[in-house]
Amino acid sequence: QVQLVESGGGLVQPGGSLRLSCAASGTIFRDNAMGWYRQLPGKKRELVAGITKSGLTDYAEDVSGRFTISRDDAKNMVYLQMNNVKPEDAAVYYCNAVFRDDDGRYFSLRTWGQGTQVIVSS
């Protein structure tokens, strides 16, 4: 059973930076693409960024150029570097193992963790 533990959230000022981390247990981390999602209260969880085993990355349009996803397979970790954070980035962020199809769509594979909350405020 893969367990996902997100961390690194907190309070950040608009224009600031934050780095989120996700620790995943199990060999499935190394065998799958990984994704970062975010969710606002009452809203559907949405993909923010994804990274394949080979390092191919995809980003939601509104974070492209500001966020960077990366992975460290030796440590079973995936990261989300958030730069030039905007108020609309405030949400609970989750990571998950994902399947990426040939059309670039991502599908989550495992039970969600607790997430880490990002608050954007001056």
Beta strands, then each sheet from edge to edge (+ up, - down):
strand 1: 4-7
strand 2: 10-12
strand 3: 18-24
strand 4: 33-39
strand 5: 46-51
strand 6: 57-59
strand 7: 67-72
strand 8: 77-82
strand 9: 91-100
strand 10: 106-108
strand 11: 116-120
sheet 1: 1+ 3- 8+ 7-
sheet 2: 2+ 11+ 9- 4+ 5- 6+
sheet 3: 2+ 11+ 9- 10+
end
